[in-house]
């Protein structure tokens, strides 16, 4: 094996490119992209962090099947982190985490989830409680109800 071939086996295989400026394709660039993806960044943002364009990464993915596997592994790492966070939140009895996990795991829950909110109020016979509620407080309560309904629909 000659000297040029021995150097190539220690480096990543670089996708072929035409004339122009040198490629930024390197182990460091790919690692930055994958780390950003594993931290939850969208692909476009991960490219920006690594200093490459989205179309450049697309070309690299087509030319190097191993790169696609590394990107998938980074996304899986993020998925695992999210599931661990859900599990911890469930242990802490966080209903929002339970709701999000149900929607993630059970698609039928996500599509047909309907929550009805009913509220009953009683007033004392002398109406002292009802007389003390201001129009601003009524508006605030209505806004809270609206937000609660919107959260349950998400």
N, CA, C and O atoms as a GROMACS GRO file, in nm:
protein
  616
    1UNK      N    1   0.085  -0.116   0.000
    1UNK     CA    2   0.000   0.000   0.000
    1UNK      C    3   0.090   0.123   0.000
    1UNK      O    4   0.183   0.133   0.080
    2UNK      N    5   0.062   0.217  -0.090
    2UNK     CA    6   0.148   0.334  -0.096
    2UNK      C    7   0.108   0.437   0.008
    2UNK      O    8   0.007   0.420   0.076
    3UNK      N    9   0.186   0.543   0.023
    3UNK     CA   10   0.168   0.642   0.128
    3UNK      C   11   0.036   0.719   0.114
    3UNK      O   12  -0.030   0.747   0.214
    4UNK      N   13  -0.004   0.752  -0.007
    4UNK     CA   14  -0.128   0.826  -0.030
    4UNK      C   15  -0.249   0.745   0.015
    4UNK      O   16  -0.341   0.798   0.076
    5UNK      N   17  -0.248   0.614  -0.015
    5UNK     CA   18  -0.360   0.529   0.025
    5UNK      C   19  -0.367   0.512   0.175
    5UNK      O   20  -0.477   0.505   0.230
    6UNK      N   21  -0.254   0.505   0.245
    6UNK     CA   22  -0.257   0.487   0.389
    6UNK      C   23  -0.312   0.612   0.457
    6UNK      O   24  -0.376   0.600   0.562
    7UNK      N   25  -0.291   0.729   0.402
    7UNK     CA   26  -0.346   0.851   0.460
    7UNK      C   27  -0.497   0.855   0.443
    7UNK      O   28  -0.568   0.900   0.533
    8UNK      N   29  -0.548   0.810   0.332
    8UNK     CA   30  -0.692   0.813   0.306
    8UNK      C   31  -0.770   0.721   0.397
    8UNK      O   32  -0.887   0.749   0.427
    9UNK      N   33  -0.711   0.612   0.443
    9UNK     CA   34  -0.783   0.519   0.530
    9UNK      C   35  -0.803   0.577   0.668
    9UNK      O   36  -0.893   0.533   0.741
   10UNK      N   37  -0.722   0.676   0.708
   10UNK     CA   38  -0.736   0.737   0.839
   10UNK      C   39  -0.832   0.855   0.840
   10UNK      O   40  -0.867   0.904   0.947
   11UNK      N   41  -0.874   0.902   0.726
   11UNK     CA   42  -0.963   1.017   0.716
   11UNK      C   43  -1.098   0.972   0.662
   11UNK      O   44  -1.112   0.863   0.608
   12UNK      N   45  -1.198   1.058   0.679
   12UNK     CA   46  -1.330   1.029   0.625
   12UNK      C   47  -1.323   1.032   0.473
   12UNK      O   48  -1.245   1.108   0.415
   13UNK      N   49  -1.403   0.950   0.410
   13UNK     CA   50  -1.407   0.956   0.265
   13UNK      C   51  -1.484   1.080   0.225
   13UNK      O   52  -1.598   1.100   0.266
   14UNK      N   53  -1.422   1.162   0.146
   14UNK     CA   54  -1.480   1.290   0.107
   14UNK      C   55  -1.566   1.273  -0.017
   14UNK      O   56  -1.521   1.215  -0.116
   15UNK      N   57  -1.689   1.324  -0.013
   15UNK     CA   58  -1.771   1.317  -0.133
   15UNK      C   59  -1.703   1.395  -0.246
   15UNK      O   60  -1.635   1.496  -0.225
   16UNK      N   61  -1.723   1.345  -0.365
   16UNK     CA   62  -1.661   1.413  -0.478
   16UNK      C   63  -1.730   1.544  -0.505
   16UNK      O   64  -1.851   1.557  -0.485
   17UNK      N   65  -1.654   1.641  -0.548
   17UNK     CA   66  -1.710   1.770  -0.582
   17UNK      C   67  -1.636   1.826  -0.702
   17UNK      O   68  -1.524   1.785  -0.733
   18UNK      N   69  -1.700   1.919  -0.766
   18UNK     CA   70  -1.642   1.978  -0.887
   18UNK      C   71  -1.543   2.088  -0.852
   18UNK      O   72  -1.500   2.102  -0.737
   19UNK      N   73  -1.508   2.163  -0.952
   19UNK     CA   74  -1.413   2.272  -0.929
   19UNK      C   75  -1.477   2.379  -0.839
   19UNK      O   76  -1.599   2.386  -0.827
   20UNK      N   77  -1.396   2.458  -0.779
   20UNK     CA   78  -1.445   2.562  -0.689
   20UNK      C   79  -1.365   2.561  -0.562
   20UNK      O   80  -1.255   2.506  -0.555
   21UNK      N   81  -1.421   2.622  -0.461
   21UNK     CA   82  -1.347   2.630  -0.336
   21UNK      C   83  -1.342   2.493  -0.270
   21UNK      O   84  -1.423   2.406  -0.301
   22UNK      N   85  -1.246   2.474  -0.180
   22UNK     CA   86  -1.231   2.344  -0.113
   22UNK      C   87  -1.354   2.311  -0.028
   22UNK      O   88  -1.422   2.401   0.021
   23UNK      N   89  -1.381   2.185  -0.014
   23UNK     CA   90  -1.496   2.140   0.064
   23UNK      C   91  -1.471   2.157   0.213
   23UNK      O   92  -1.357   2.152   0.260
   24UNK      N   93  -1.578   2.177   0.287
   24UNK     CA   94  -1.571   2.184   0.432
   24UNK      C   95  -1.598   2.048   0.495
   24UNK      O   96  -1.607   2.036   0.617
   25UNK      N   97  -1.612   1.948   0.411
   25UNK     CA   98  -1.644   1.814   0.459
   25UNK      C   99  -1.528   1.760   0.541
   25UNK      O  100  -1.419   1.736   0.489
   26UNK      N  101  -1.553   1.742   0.670
   26UNK     CA  102  -1.451   1.687   0.759
   26UNK      C  103  -1.520   1.620   0.877
   26UNK      O  104  -1.640   1.638   0.898
   27UNK      N  105  -1.444   1.545   0.952
   27UNK     CA  106  -1.498   1.480   1.071
   27UNK      C  107  -1.551   1.584   1.169
   27UNK      O  108  -1.656   1.565   1.230
   28UNK      N  109  -1.479   1.694   1.183
   28UNK     CA  110  -1.519   1.800   1.275
   28UNK      C  111  -1.654   1.861   1.233
   28UNK      O  112  -1.740   1.885   1.318
   29UNK      N  113  -1.672   1.887   1.104
   29UNK     CA  114  -1.797   1.945   1.055
   29UNK      C  115  -1.914   1.850   1.077
   29UNK      O  116  -2.020   1.891   1.122
   30UNK      N  117  -1.893   1.725   1.045
   30UNK     CA  118  -2.000   1.625   1.060
   30UNK      C  119  -2.035   1.608   1.208
   30UNK      O  120  -2.152   1.595   1.243
   31UNK      N  121  -1.934   1.608   1.294
   31UNK     CA  122  -1.958   1.596   1.437
   31UNK      C  123  -2.038   1.715   1.489
   31UNK      O  124  -2.128   1.697   1.571
   32UNK      N  125  -2.007   1.834   1.443
   32UNK     CA  126  -2.082   1.953   1.486
   32UNK      C  127  -2.228   1.943   1.443
   32UNK      O  128  -2.318   1.977   1.520
   33UNK      N  129  -2.252   1.897   1.321
   33UNK     CA  130  -2.389   1.881   1.272
   33UNK      C  131  -2.464   1.778   1.358
   33UNK      O  132  -2.575   1.804   1.403
   34UNK      N  133  -2.402   1.664   1.380
   34UNK     CA  134  -2.468   1.557   1.456
   34UNK      C  135  -2.490   1.597   1.601
   34UNK      O  136  -2.595   1.566   1.658
   35UNK      N  137  -2.394   1.666   1.662
   35UNK     CA  138  -2.412   1.713   1.800
   35UNK      C  139  -2.528   1.812   1.809
   35UNK      O  140  -2.607   1.807   1.903
   36UNK      N  141  -2.538   1.901   1.712
   36UNK     CA  142  -2.648   1.999   1.711
   36UNK      C  143  -2.782   1.928   1.695
   36UNK      O  144  -2.880   1.964   1.760
   37UNK      N  145  -2.788   1.828   1.608
   37UNK     CA  146  -2.912   1.751   1.590
   37UNK      C  147  -2.948   1.677   1.719
   37UNK      O  148  -3.065   1.673   1.757
   38UNK      N  149  -2.850   1.619   1.785
   38UNK     CA  150  -2.874   1.546   1.909
   38UNK      C  151  -2.919   1.639   2.021
   38UNK      O  152  -2.983   1.595   2.116
   39UNK      N  153  -2.886   1.767   2.010
   39UNK     CA  154  -2.931   1.866   2.108
   39UNK      C  155  -3.068   1.923   2.074
   39UNK      O  156  -3.119   2.007   2.148
   40UNK      N  157  -3.128   1.880   1.963
   40UNK     CA  158  -3.263   1.921   1.930
   40UNK      C  159  -3.275   2.029   1.824
   40UNK      O  160  -3.384   2.080   1.800
   41UNK      N  161  -3.165   2.064   1.761
   41UNK     CA  162  -3.173   2.167   1.657
   41UNK      C  163  -3.231   2.109   1.529
   41UNK      O  164  -3.208   1.993   1.498
   42UNK      N  165  -3.307   2.189   1.455
   42UNK     CA  166  -3.351   2.145   1.323
   42UNK      C  167  -3.230   2.135   1.230
   42UNK      O  168  -3.126   2.195   1.257
   43UNK      N  169  -3.242   2.061   1.123
   43UNK     CA  170  -3.131   2.035   1.031
   43UNK      C  171  -3.073   2.165   0.976
   43UNK      O  172  -2.951   2.177   0.962
   44UNK      N  173  -3.158   2.261   0.944
   44UNK     CA  174  -3.110   2.388   0.889
   44UNK      C  175  -3.023   2.461   0.990
   44UNK      O  176  -2.919   2.516   0.954
   45UNK      N  177  -3.064   2.463   1.115
   45UNK     CA  178  -2.986   2.528   1.221
   45UNK      C  179  -2.857   2.453   1.248
   45UNK      O  180  -2.753   2.514   1.273
   46UNK      N  181  -2.862   2.321   1.242
   46UNK     CA  182  -2.741   2.240   1.262
   46UNK      C  183  -2.638   2.272   1.154
   46UNK      O  184  -2.518   2.280   1.182
   47UNK      N  185  -2.684   2.289   1.032
   47UNK     CA  186  -2.594   2.326   0.923
   47UNK      C  187  -2.531   2.463   0.950
   47UNK      O  188  -2.412   2.483   0.928
   48UNK      N  189  -2.612   2.556   0.998
   48UNK     CA  190  -2.561   2.690   1.028
   48UNK      C  191  -2.454   2.684   1.136
   48UNK      O  192  -2.352   2.753   1.127
   49UNK      N  193  -2.476   2.603   1.238
   49UNK     CA  194  -2.377   2.587   1.345
   49UNK      C  195  -2.245   2.534   1.290
   49UNK      O  196  -2.137   2.575   1.333
   50UNK      N  197  -2.256   2.443   1.195
   50UNK     CA  198  -2.136   2.382   1.137
   50UNK      C  199  -2.075   2.466   1.025
   50UNK      O  200  -1.965   2.438   0.978
   51UNK      N  201  -2.146   2.569   0.982
   51UNK     CA  202  -2.093   2.657   0.878
   51UNK      C  203  -2.106   2.604   0.737
   51UNK      O  204  -2.025   2.637   0.650
   52UNK      N  205  -2.209   2.522   0.714
   52UNK     CA  206  -2.233   2.470   0.579
   52UNK      C  207  -2.378   2.498   0.540
   52UNK      O  208  -2.464   2.516   0.626
   53UNK      N  209  -2.403   2.501   0.412
   53UNK     CA  210  -2.538   2.521   0.363
   53UNK      C  211  -2.618   2.393   0.363
   53UNK      O  212  -2.563   2.283   0.360
   54UNK      N  213  -2.749   2.408   0.367
   54UNK     CA  214  -2.838   2.293   0.366
   54UNK      C  215  -2.822   2.211   0.238
   54UNK      O  216  -2.824   2.088   0.243
   55UNK      N  217  -2.806   2.278   0.126
   55UNK     CA  218  -2.789   2.206   0.000
   55UNK      C  219  -2.656   2.131  -0.003
   55UNK      O  220  -2.645   2.023  -0.062
   56UNK      N  221  -2.554   2.187   0.061
   56UNK     CA  222  -2.425   2.118   0.070
   56UNK      C  223  -2.440   1.989   0.149
   56UNK      O  224  -2.391   1.884   0.107
   57UNK      N  225  -2.507   1.997   0.263
   57UNK     CA  226  -2.529   1.876   0.342
   57UNK      C  227  -2.610   1.775   0.262
   57UNK      O  228  -2.583   1.655   0.269
   58UNK      N  229  -2.707   1.821   0.189
   58UNK     CA  230  -2.787   1.731   0.106
   58UNK      C  231  -2.699   1.657   0.005
   58UNK      O  232  -2.716   1.537  -0.017
   59UNK      N  233  -2.606   1.729  -0.056
   59UNK     CA  234  -2.513   1.666  -0.150
   59UNK      C  235  -2.426   1.563  -0.079
   59UNK      O  236  -2.403   1.453  -0.131
   60UNK      N  237  -2.378   1.597   0.039
   60UNK     CA  238  -2.294   1.505   0.116
   60UNK      C  239  -2.372   1.379   0.153
   60UNK      O  240  -2.318   1.268   0.149
   61UNK      N  241  -2.498   1.395   0.188
   61UNK     CA  242  -2.580   1.280   0.227
   61UNK      C  243  -2.600   1.185   0.109
   61UNK      O  244  -2.601   1.063   0.125
   62UNK      N  245  -2.616   1.241  -0.009
   62UNK     CA  246  -2.631   1.158  -0.128
   62UNK      C  247  -2.503   1.082  -0.160
   62UNK      O  248  -2.508   0.968  -0.204
   63UNK      N  249  -2.389   1.146  -0.138
   63UNK     CA  250  -2.262   1.087  -0.174
   63UNK      C  251  -2.208   0.990  -0.069
   63UNK      O  252  -2.127   0.904  -0.102
   64UNK      N  253  -2.251   1.003   0.056
   64UNK     CA  254  -2.194   0.922   0.164
   64UNK      C  255  -2.305   0.858   0.247
   64UNK      O  256  -2.362   0.924   0.334
   65UNK      N  257  -2.336   0.732   0.222
   65UNK     CA  258  -2.444   0.665   0.296
   65UNK      C  259  -2.415   0.656   0.447
   65UNK      O  260  -2.509   0.652   0.527
   66UNK      N  261  -2.288   0.653   0.485
   66UNK     CA  262  -2.254   0.648   0.628
   66UNK      C  263  -2.297   0.777   0.698
   66UNK      O  264  -2.333   0.775   0.815
   67UNK      N  265  -2.294   0.887   0.628
   67UNK     CA  266  -2.336   1.014   0.685
   67UNK      C  267  -2.484   1.009   0.721
   67UNK      O  268  -2.524   1.059   0.827
   68UNK      N  269  -2.565   0.951   0.636
   68UNK     CA  270  -2.708   0.937   0.664
   68UNK      C  271  -2.729   0.857   0.793
   68UNK      O  272  -2.815   0.890   0.874
   69UNK      N  273  -2.650   0.751   0.810
   69UNK     CA  274  -2.661   0.670   0.931
   69UNK      C  275  -2.622   0.750   1.055
   69UNK      O  276  -2.684   0.734   1.161
   70UNK      N  277  -2.522   0.833   1.045
   70UNK     CA  278  -2.479   0.916   1.158
   70UNK      C  279  -2.585   1.020   1.194
   70UNK      O  280  -2.608   1.047   1.312
   71UNK      N  281  -2.648   1.078   1.094
   71UNK     CA  282  -2.754   1.176   1.118
   71UNK      C  283  -2.873   1.107   1.186
   71UNK      O  284  -2.932   1.161   1.280
   72UNK      N  285  -2.908   0.988   1.137
   72UNK     CA  286  -3.017   0.912   1.199
   72UNK      C  287  -2.984   0.878   1.344
   72UNK      O  288  -3.072   0.882   1.430
   73UNK      N  289  -2.858   0.843   1.371
   73UNK     CA  290  -2.816   0.810   1.507
   73UNK      C  291  -2.826   0.933   1.598
   73UNK      O  292  -2.865   0.921   1.714
   74UNK      N  293  -2.792   1.048   1.546
   74UNK     CA  294  -2.802   1.172   1.624
   74UNK      C  295  -2.948   1.202   1.657
   74UNK      O  296  -2.979   1.242   1.769
   75UNK      N  297  -3.037   1.183   1.561
   75UNK     CA  298  -3.180   1.206   1.586
   75UNK      C  299  -3.234   1.105   1.687
   75UNK      O  300  -3.318   1.139   1.770
   76UNK      N  301  -3.185   0.983   1.680
   76UNK     CA  302  -3.227   0.880   1.776
   76UNK      C  303  -3.179   0.917   1.917
   76UNK      O  304  -3.250   0.894   2.015
   77UNK      N  305  -3.059   0.972   1.926
   77UNK     CA  306  -3.006   1.016   2.056
   77UNK      C  307  -3.098   1.122   2.116
   77UNK      O  308  -3.126   1.119   2.236
   78UNK      N  309  -3.145   1.216   2.034
   78UNK     CA  310  -3.239   1.318   2.081
   78UNK      C  311  -3.370   1.253   2.126
   78UNK      O  312  -3.425   1.289   2.230
   79UNK      N  313  -3.418   1.160   2.049
   79UNK     CA  314  -3.544   1.092   2.084
   79UNK      C  315  -3.532   1.024   2.219
   79UNK      O  316  -3.624   1.030   2.301
   80UNK      N  317  -3.418   0.958   2.242
   80UNK     CA  318  -3.395   0.890   2.370
   80UNK      C  319  -3.391   0.990   2.486
   80UNK      O  320  -3.446   0.964   2.594
   81UNK      N  321  -3.326   1.105   2.464
   81UNK     CA  322  -3.322   1.209   2.568
   81UNK      C  323  -3.462   1.256   2.602
   81UNK      O  324  -3.497   1.272   2.719
   82UNK      N  325  -3.543   1.278   2.499
   82UNK     CA  326  -3.680   1.325   2.520
   82UNK      C  327  -3.762   1.222   2.597
   82UNK      O  328  -3.837   1.257   2.688
   83UNK      N  329  -3.749   1.096   2.560
   83UNK     CA  330  -3.824   0.991   2.630
   83UNK      C  331  -3.781   0.980   2.776
   83UNK      O  332  -3.864   0.956   2.863
   84UNK      N  333  -3.652   0.996   2.802
   84UNK     CA  334  -3.603   0.993   2.940
   84UNK      C  335  -3.662   1.111   3.019
   84UNK      O  336  -3.697   1.097   3.136
   85UNK      N  337  -3.671   1.226   2.955
   85UNK     CA  338  -3.730   1.343   3.020
   85UNK      C  339  -3.877   1.319   3.050
   85UNK      O  340  -3.925   1.353   3.159
   86UNK      N  341  -3.948   1.260   2.955
   86UNK     CA  342  -4.088   1.225   2.978
   86UNK      C  343  -4.100   1.130   3.096
   86UNK      O  344  -4.184   1.148   3.184
   87UNK      N  345  -4.014   1.028   3.099
   87UNK     CA  346  -4.020   0.928   3.205
   87UNK      C  347  -3.998   0.993   3.342
   87UNK      O  348  -4.068   0.962   3.438
   88UNK      N  349  -3.901   1.083   3.350
   88UNK     CA  350  -3.876   1.152   3.478
   88UNK      C  351  -3.996   1.238   3.516
   88UNK      O  352  -4.037   1.240   3.631
   89UNK      N  353  -4.051   1.310   3.418
   89UNK     CA  354  -4.166   1.395   3.447
   89UNK      C  355  -4.286   1.310   3.490
   89UNK      O  356  -4.363   1.352   3.576
   90UNK      N  357  -4.302   1.194   3.430
   90UNK     CA  358  -4.411   1.104   3.470
   90UNK      C  359  -4.391   1.060   3.614
   90UNK      O  360  -4.488   1.053   3.690
   91UNK      N  361  -4.267   1.030   3.651
   91UNK     CA  362  -4.238   0.992   3.789
   91UNK      C  363  -4.272   1.104   3.886
   91UNK      O  364  -4.304   1.080   4.002
   92UNK      N  365  -4.263   1.228   3.837
   92UNK     CA  366  -4.295   1.345   3.919
   92UNK      C  367  -4.443   1.382   3.908
   92UNK      O  368  -4.485   1.487   3.957
   93UNK      N  369  -4.522   1.296   3.844
   93UNK     CA  370  -4.666   1.315   3.828
   93UNK      C  371  -4.702   1.444   3.753
   93UNK      O  372  -4.795   1.514   3.790
   94UNK      N  373  -4.629   1.473   3.649
   94UNK     CA  374  -4.658   1.590   3.565
   94UNK      C  375  -4.760   1.549   3.459
   94UNK      O  376  -4.728   1.470   3.369
   95UNK      N  377  -4.881   1.601   3.469
   95UNK     CA  378  -4.986   1.559   3.375
   95UNK      C  379  -4.955   1.601   3.232
   95UNK      O  380  -4.998   1.534   3.138
   96UNK      N  381  -4.881   1.712   3.214
   96UNK     CA  382  -4.849   1.757   3.078
   96UNK      C  383  -4.757   1.655   3.010
   96UNK      O  384  -4.771   1.627   2.891
   97UNK      N  385  -4.664   1.602   3.087
   97UNK     CA  386  -4.575   1.500   3.032
   97UNK      C  387  -4.653   1.374   2.995
   97UNK      O  388  -4.630   1.313   2.891
   98UNK      N  389  -4.746   1.337   3.081
   98UNK     CA  390  -4.828   1.220   3.052
   98UNK      C  391  -4.909   1.242   2.925
   98UNK      O  392  -4.919   1.153   2.840
   99UNK      N  393  -4.967   1.360   2.911
   99UNK     CA  394  -5.045   1.394   2.792
   99UNK      C  395  -4.957   1.390   2.667
   99UNK      O  396  -4.996   1.331   2.566
  100UNK      N  397  -4.840   1.451   2.674
  100UNK     CA  398  -4.750   1.453   2.558
  100UNK      C  399  -4.704   1.312   2.522
  100UNK      O  400  -4.697   1.277   2.404
  101UNK      N  401  -4.674   1.231   2.622
  101UNK     CA  402  -4.630   1.094   2.595
  101UNK      C  403  -4.742   1.011   2.535
  101UNK      O  404  -4.718   0.931   2.444
  102UNK      N  405  -4.864   1.029   2.584
  102UNK     CA  406  -4.977   0.957   2.526
  102UNK      C  407  -4.993   0.992   2.378
  102UNK      O  408  -5.017   0.904   2.295
  103UNK      N  409  -4.980   1.121   2.345
  103UNK     CA  410  -4.993   1.164   2.207
  103UNK      C  411  -4.880   1.110   2.121
  103UNK      O  412  -4.899   1.082   2.002
  104UNK      N  413  -4.763   1.097   2.179
  104UNK     CA  414  -4.648   1.046   2.106
  104UNK      C  415  -4.660   0.896   2.080
  104UNK      O  416  -4.632   0.849   1.970
  105UNK      N  417  -4.702   0.824   2.181
  105UNK     CA  418  -4.704   0.677   2.172
  105UNK      C  419  -4.831   0.624   2.105
  105UNK      O  420  -4.827   0.524   2.034
  106UNK      N  421  -4.944   0.691   2.129
  106UNK     CA  422  -5.071   0.644   2.079
  106UNK      C  423  -5.131   0.745   1.982
  106UNK      O  424  -5.194   0.841   2.025
  107UNK      N  425  -5.112   0.725   1.851
  107UNK     CA  426  -5.163   0.821   1.753
  107UNK      C  427  -5.313   0.843   1.762
  107UNK      O  428  -5.362   0.952   1.735
  108UNK      N  429  -5.387   0.740   1.801
  108UNK     CA  430  -5.532   0.757   1.810
  108UNK      C  431  -5.569   0.856   1.921
  108UNK      O  432  -5.671   0.924   1.910
  109UNK      N  433  -5.490   0.863   2.024
  109UNK     CA  434  -5.514   0.961   2.131
  109UNK      C  435  -5.489   1.102   2.079
  109UNK      O  436  -5.562   1.196   2.112
  110UNK      N  437  -5.385   1.116   1.998
  110UNK     CA  438  -5.350   1.247   1.942
  110UNK      C  439  -5.460   1.299   1.852
  110UNK      O  440  -5.492   1.418   1.856
  111UNK      N  441  -5.519   1.214   1.771
  111UNK     CA  442  -5.617   1.258   1.672
  111UNK      C  443  -5.754   1.281   1.732
  111UNK      O  444  -5.827   1.370   1.687
  112UNK      N  445  -5.790   1.204   1.832
  112UNK     CA  446  -5.927   1.211   1.882
  112UNK      C  447  -5.936   1.268   2.022
  112UNK      O  448  -6.041   1.258   2.087
  113UNK      N  449  -5.830   1.326   2.070
  113UNK     CA  450  -5.831   1.376   2.207
  113UNK      C  451  -5.927   1.493   2.219
  113UNK      O  452  -5.912   1.596   2.153
  114UNK      N  453  -6.025   1.475   2.304
  114UNK     CA  454  -6.120   1.582   2.331
  114UNK      C  455  -6.135   1.590   2.482
  114UNK      O  456  -6.164   1.491   2.549
  115UNK      N  457  -6.117   1.707   2.530
  115UNK     CA  458  -6.132   1.727   2.673
  115UNK      C  459  -6.242   1.829   2.692
  115UNK      O  460  -6.240   1.938   2.635
  116UNK      N  461  -6.338   1.792   2.773
  116UNK     CA  462  -6.446   1.885   2.802
  116UNK      C  463  -6.422   1.946   2.938
  116UNK      O  464  -6.389   1.877   3.034
  117UNK      N  465  -6.440   2.074   2.944
  117UNK     CA  466  -6.422   2.146   3.070
  117UNK      C  467  -6.558   2.195   3.114
  117UNK      O  468  -6.626   2.269   3.043
  118UNK      N  469  -6.596   2.153   3.233
  118UNK     CA  470  -6.722   2.196   3.291
  118UNK      C  471  -6.692   2.269   3.421
  118UNK      O  472  -6.606   2.227   3.498
  119UNK      N  473  -6.761   2.374   3.445
  119UNK     CA  474  -6.744   2.447   3.570
  119UNK      C  475  -6.881   2.480   3.625
  119UNK      O  476  -6.970   2.525   3.553
  120UNK      N  477  -6.896   2.458   3.752
  120UNK     CA  478  -7.019   2.492   3.820
  120UNK      C  479  -6.986   2.590   3.931
  120UNK      O  480  -6.887   2.572   4.003
  121UNK      N  481  -7.066   2.690   3.946
  121UNK     CA  482  -7.046   2.787   4.053
  121UNK      C  483  -7.177   2.803   4.128
  121UNK      O  484  -7.286   2.800   4.071
  122UNK      N  485  -7.163   2.819   4.255
  122UNK     CA  486  -7.281   2.844   4.336
  122UNK      C  487  -7.262   2.978   4.407
  122UNK      O  488  -7.150   3.015   4.444
  123UNK      N  489  -7.367   3.046   4.425
  123UNK     CA  490  -7.362   3.175   4.495
  123UNK      C  491  -7.437   3.162   4.626
  123UNK      O  492  -7.534   3.087   4.637
  124UNK      N  493  -7.391   3.235   4.722
  124UNK     CA  494  -7.462   3.234   4.850
  124UNK      C  495  -7.594   3.307   4.832
  124UNK      O  496  -7.612   3.381   4.736
  125UNK      N  497  -7.684   3.286   4.922
  125UNK     CA  498  -7.817   3.346   4.909
  125UNK      C  499  -7.813   3.497   4.918
  125UNK      O  500  -7.904   3.565   4.870
  126UNK      N  501  -7.709   3.550   4.981
  126UNK     CA  502  -7.705   3.696   4.991
  126UNK      C  503  -7.625   3.760   4.877
  126UNK      O  504  -7.609   3.881   4.874
  127UNK      N  505  -7.576   3.679   4.784
  127UNK     CA  506  -7.503   3.725   4.666
  127UNK      C  507  -7.377   3.806   4.697
  127UNK      O  508  -7.329   3.879   4.611
  128UNK      N  509  -7.322   3.795   4.817
  128UNK     CA  510  -7.203   3.874   4.850
  128UNK      C  511  -7.083   3.834   4.767
  128UNK      O  512  -7.005   3.919   4.725
  129UNK      N  513  -7.066   3.706   4.742
  129UNK     CA  514  -6.952   3.660   4.662
  129UNK      C  515  -6.964   3.708   4.518
  129UNK      O  516  -6.867   3.760   4.462
  130UNK      N  517  -7.079   3.693   4.459
  130UNK     CA  518  -7.099   3.732   4.320
  130UNK      C  519  -7.086   3.884   4.304
  130UNK      O  520  -7.041   3.931   4.200
  131UNK      N  521  -7.126   3.957   4.404
  131UNK     CA  522  -7.116   4.103   4.396
  131UNK      C  523  -6.972   4.152   4.402
  131UNK      O  524  -6.942   4.262   4.355
  132UNK      N  525  -6.882   4.072   4.457
  132UNK     CA  526  -6.743   4.114   4.471
  132UNK      C  527  -6.660   4.084   4.347
  132UNK      O  528  -6.547   4.132   4.338
  133UNK      N  529  -6.710   4.008   4.251
  133UNK     CA  530  -6.635   3.977   4.129
  133UNK      C  531  -6.647   4.095   4.033
  133UNK      O  532  -6.757   4.138   3.997
  134UNK      N  533  -6.532   4.146   3.993
  134UNK     CA  534  -6.530   4.262   3.904
  134UNK      C  535  -6.537   4.216   3.759
  134UNK      O  536  -6.507   4.100   3.730
  135UNK      N  537  -6.574   4.303   3.668
  135UNK     CA  538  -6.574   4.267   3.526
  135UNK      C  539  -6.433   4.225   3.478
  135UNK      O  540  -6.420   4.138   3.391
  136UNK      N  541  -6.329   4.287   3.535
  136UNK     CA  542  -6.191   4.250   3.497
  136UNK      C  543  -6.160   4.106   3.538
  136UNK      O  544  -6.095   4.032   3.464
  137UNK      N  545  -6.207   4.068   3.657
  137UNK     CA  546  -6.185   3.931   3.704
  137UNK      C  547  -6.260   3.831   3.617
  137UNK      O  548  -6.211   3.722   3.589
  138UNK      N  549  -6.378   3.868   3.574
  138UNK     CA  550  -6.455   3.781   3.485
  138UNK      C  551  -6.380   3.764   3.353
  138UNK      O  552  -6.371   3.652   3.301
  139UNK      N  553  -6.328   3.872   3.298
  139UNK     CA  554  -6.251   3.863   3.174
  139UNK      C  555  -6.127   3.776   3.193
  139UNK      O  556  -6.093   3.696   3.106
  140UNK      N  557  -6.061   3.791   3.307
  140UNK     CA  558  -5.942   3.711   3.334
  140UNK      C  559  -5.977   3.563   3.344
  140UNK      O  560  -5.904   3.478   3.291
  141UNK      N  561  -6.086   3.531   3.409
  141UNK     CA  562  -6.130   3.392   3.419
  141UNK      C  563  -6.165   3.335   3.281
  141UNK      O  564  -6.134   3.219   3.252
  142UNK      N  565  -6.229   3.414   3.199
  142UNK     CA  566  -6.262   3.369   3.064
  142UNK      C  567  -6.136   3.346   2.982
  142UNK      O  568  -6.128   3.250   2.905
  143UNK      N  569  -6.037   3.433   2.998
  143UNK     CA  570  -5.911   3.417   2.926
  143UNK      C  571  -5.839   3.290   2.973
  143UNK      O  572  -5.782   3.218   2.891
  144UNK      N  573  -5.840   3.264   3.103
  144UNK     CA  574  -5.778   3.142   3.156
  144UNK      C  575  -5.847   3.017   3.101
  144UNK      O  576  -5.781   2.920   3.063
  145UNK      N  577  -5.980   3.021   3.096
  145UNK     CA  578  -6.056   2.907   3.042
  145UNK      C  579  -6.020   2.884   2.896
  145UNK      O  580  -6.001   2.771   2.853
  146UNK      N  581  -6.010   2.993   2.820
  146UNK     CA  582  -5.977   2.983   2.678
  146UNK      C  583  -5.838   2.923   2.660
  146UNK      O  584  -5.818   2.836   2.575
  147UNK      N  585  -5.741   2.969   2.741
  147UNK     CA  586  -5.605   2.913   2.731
  147UNK      C  587  -5.601   2.766   2.767
  147UNK      O  588  -5.531   2.688   2.704
  148UNK      N  589  -5.678   2.728   2.869
  148UNK     CA  590  -5.683   2.587   2.911
  148UNK      C  591  -5.740   2.502   2.799
  148UNK      O  592  -5.689   2.393   2.772
  149UNK      N  593  -5.843   2.550   2.734
  149UNK     CA  594  -5.901   2.476   2.622
  149UNK      C  595  -5.803   2.464   2.507
  149UNK      O  596  -5.792   2.358   2.445
  150UNK      N  597  -5.730   2.572   2.478
  150UNK     CA  598  -5.631   2.569   2.369
  150UNK      C  599  -5.519   2.472   2.401
  150UNK      O  600  -5.472   2.401   2.312
  151UNK      N  601  -5.474   2.466   2.528
  151UNK     CA  602  -5.367   2.373   2.567
  151UNK      C  603  -5.410   2.229   2.549
  151UNK      O  604  -5.331   2.145   2.506
  152UNK      N  605  -5.536   2.200   2.582
  152UNK     CA  606  -5.581   2.063   2.569
  152UNK      C  607  -5.596   2.021   2.424
  152UNK      O  608  -5.595   1.901   2.394
  153UNK      N  609  -5.609   2.116   2.334
  153UNK     CA  610  -5.624   2.084   2.192
  153UNK      C  611  -5.490   2.064   2.124
  153UNK      O  612  -5.485   2.010   2.013
  154UNK      N  613  -5.381   2.106   2.187
  154UNK     CA  614  -5.247   2.094   2.127
  154UNK      C  615  -5.200   1.952   2.128
  154UNK      O  616  -5.089   1.924   2.082
   0.00000   0.00000   0.00000
